[in-house]
Amino acid sequence: MTIGEFSSRCGLSPKVLRSYAEVGVLVPAAVDSESGYRYYEPGQLEQAETVRLLRRAGVSLADIGRFLGAPSAAALEGWERSLRAETLSRRQALAEVRCRLVPGPTRTRERR
């Protein structure tokens, strides 16, 4: 299928598909040497969905490329641990700022 049809079916724009192909993630099944048209196989839709979901989770393209080469639950667990740690750190930072908004002696935390 053409890049336009593939784009419609997988929810990734042609521009994004081209950029993913440039870095070796989600490479078209064929590229016409004269026209440069890109063609995808229906079987690549599942891979596109995986890439889309991992990007939504904030996973880098380099990590996605490695994951697609050797998918593992361990990689997913590692990203989930990192996400939990980052979320906790952000929440703690927001809580500290919230404490600083309270005037005077009612602050629960002191400056470090």
C-alpha positions in Angstrom: 0.0 0.0 0.0 1.1 3.6 -0.6 2.5 5.7 2.2 -0.8 7.7 2.1 -3.0 4.6 2.6 -0.6 3.2 5.2 -0.7 6.5 7.0 -4.5 6.5 7.0 -4.6 3.0 8.4 -2.0 3.3 11.1 -2.6 6.9 12.3 1.0 8.2 11.6 1.4 11.0 9.2 3.5 10.5 6.0 6.0 13.0 7.4 6.4 11.0 10.5 6.7 7.7 8.5 9.4 9.3 6.4 11.4 10.4 9.5 11.0 6.9 11.1 12.3 5.3 7.9 15.3 7.6 7.9 16.4 6.4 11.3 15.7 2.7 10.5 12.4 2.4 12.4 9.4 1.3 10.3 11.2 1.1 7.0 8.9 0.7 3.9 8.7 -2.7 2.4 9.7 -1.2 -1.0 10.7 2.1 -2.5 10.3 2.8 -6.2 13.8 3.8 -7.4 12.4 6.1 -10.1 9.6 7.9 -8.3 10.8 7.5 -4.7 7.3 6.3 -3.7 7.2 4.2 -0.6 5.1 1.1 -0.2 4.2 -0.7 3.0 2.9 -4.2 3.5 -0.3 -4.8 5.5 1.8 -6.8 8.0 3.6 -3.6 9.0 0.5 -2.1 10.5 1.1 -4.0 13.8 4.7 -2.7 13.9 3.4 0.8 13.2 1.0 0.5 16.1 3.8 -0.7 18.4 6.0 2.3 17.4 3.1 4.7 17.8 2.3 3.4 21.3 6.0 3.4 22.4 6.4 7.0 21.2 3.3 8.0 23.1 4.9 6.4 26.2 8.0 8.7 25.5 10.3 6.0 24.4 13.1 7.2 22.1 13.4 6.2 18.5 16.8 4.6 19.1 15.3 2.5 21.9 12.3 1.6 19.8 14.6 0.5 17.0 16.5 -1.8 19.4 13.2 -3.1 20.8 11.8 -4.0 17.4 15.0 -6.0 16.7 14.6 -8.0 19.9 11.3 -7.3 21.7 11.3 -8.2 25.4 9.2 -7.8 28.5 12.3 -6.7 30.3 12.7 -3.6 28.1 9.1 -2.7 28.8 9.5 -3.1 32.5 12.6 -1.0 32.4 10.8 1.9 30.7 7.9 1.5 33.1 10.3 1.8 36.1 11.9 4.9 34.6 8.5 6.4 34.0 7.5 5.8 37.6 10.7 7.3 38.9 10.3 10.4 36.7 6.7 10.8 37.7 7.6 10.6 41.4 10.4 13.1 41.0 8.1 15.6 39.2 5.3 15.2 41.8 7.9 15.8 44.6 9.1 19.0 42.8 5.5 20.2 42.4 4.8 19.5 46.1 7.8 21.5 47.2 6.8 24.4 45.1 3.3 24.1 46.5 4.8 24.3 50.0 6.6 27.4 49.1 3.4 29.1 48.1 2.1 29.0 51.7 3.3 32.1 53.5 5.1 32.1 56.8 5.5 29.5 59.5 2.9 27.0 58.0 5.5 25.7 55.5 6.1 22.0 56.0 9.5 22.0 54.3 12.5 24.2 54.7 14.8 25.4 52.0 17.7 23.1 51.3 
